Amino acid sequence: MDSPTVTCGEFRSGRRLLALKLQLADDKDLDPRRRAEIEAEVASLERELGMD
């Protein structure tokens, strides 16, 4: 049996990243402080996943 190409942690981080990006795109009236928190988490996840 072949090993997975993506670890469980990478998969979960990728799904979290997608959810956060969708939240940013969908919620135009998001509190600026919350938007900044989400953007910081997005940047962190992108670094973690080697996407930056």
N, C-alpha and C positions, 0 to 999 in steps of 0.2 A: 504494500500500500504506500502510495506517495505521501510525503508530508505536505501540509498545506503551504501555499505560497504566502499567505497572510496569517499572522498570528491572531489569536482571539483579541488580544489587547489592541492591535492595530485596527482590526475590524471595528471594535467598539469605539475607538477614537475617531475613525473615519465617519461612523454613523453620527457621533456627537457633533463633529465638524459640520456635517451636512445639515443637521437639525438647527444648529446655531446660525448658519448662513441663511437658511430658509426663514428663520425668525427675523433676522435683520432685513431680509427682502420683503417680508409680508407685513411687518409692523412699522409703518411709517411714522406713527405717533409715539414711538418708544421713548421713554425717559432718556435724556442725553447721558446721564450717569450709567444707567443700565446698558445703553448702547455701547458705551466705552468699555464696560466690563466684558460684554459679549465679544467685542472686537479684539480685546486683549486675549481672551480665551481662544478665539479663532487663530490669532497669530501664534499662540503657544502650541496649539494642536498642529498647525501647519509646520512649525519647526520640528516638533516631535515626529511627525510623519515624513519629514524630508521634503516638504512641498514649498518651502520658502525660497 
